[in-house]
């Protein structure tokens, strides 16, 4: 007879704690207008050891990978902002020459 593979204790009814979320046992998905925001994608990435240590120091209890993710997003937004400003300045300068 085969033995069913069940855990010794069932914690399905146990309350959700912040520790469960922090440990990665539960993934809480944010929603906007009822739609789940795209989850993060797992990647393998090799970074300089000094860079990783710097982010770990900066992040403290928060999580250095989250800090790296936010830094990369901010960098992209900065590039978008810089491109928009350059375009506006060019348009303003070309408009002044024509007037």
Secondary structure, 3 states (H helix, E strand, C coil): CCCCCCCCCCCCCCCCCHHHHHCCCCCCCCEECCEECCCCCCCCCCCCHHHHHHHHHHHCCCCHHHHHHHHHHHHHHHHHHHHHHHHHHHHHHHHHHHC
